[in-house]
Amino acid sequence: MRISRSGIVTRKKFAKLLKDYRERRRFTQEDAAKHLGVSVRTLQNWEIARNMPRGFGLRALVTTLEKGRK
């Protein structure tokens, strides 16, 4: 996941990065949501830039991405 030089990621940019990442990994929204421990609706909201992850969702997302690096 690439971040702009300023380090700021807009909701729209985050949504696109997340969806692209999920699709490259060949996860359905249901699979990805289950893996992250969030509802499908939550993941959908992230992918359409309605919301960005906070609290537990953000922690789950970061943990999952970090595991993927190893």
N, C-alpha and C positions, 0 to 999 in steps of 0.2 A: 504494500500500500504506500503510495507516494504522497507526500505532503508538500504544499507549496513552499517556496523559499521563506515566506513570512511565518510559516508554521501554522497558518490559519486554514482550517478546512470548513467550507460552507456546508450547510445542510445538503444542498443539491450535490455538491462534489462528494460528500461522504456517502450519500445514497447511491450514487453511481459506482463508487469504489466498492462498496459493500456488495451490491448486486453483481458486479463484474467478478468479484472474488468468489462469491457463492457459485456462480455459474461456471467459472473455470474449474472449480472443485467438483462440479457436477452434483451439487446438492439441490434438492427441491427446497422450497421454503419450509415445508413441514420438517424435513430432515435437519435443516440448518437450525430452525427454532428449537427442536428437541435437543440437538447437540449443545446449543447455547443455554438451554434452560429457560427460554422465554416463550411466550405464546406466539403463534403464527401471526396474529394480528399485530403484535409488537414489532416483529421482523418486517412485516409488510409496511408498517408506518415508517420504519427506518428507511426502507428501500424507496419509498415515494416522497421522502424528505418531509414528512409530516412532523416527525419527532427525531431526536437524536438520542442515542443511549445515554442513560444516567444511572448512577448507583449500581445496583446489582447487574443490570444489563450491560453496562460499560465494563464492569469487572469481568463478567463472563466472556464478553467479546475479546478483551485484551488477553485473558488467559488462554482462550482458544487459539488466537493468532500466535501467541508466544509458543504454544505447543507445536504449531505448524512449522515453526522455524527450525526446530531441532531435527 
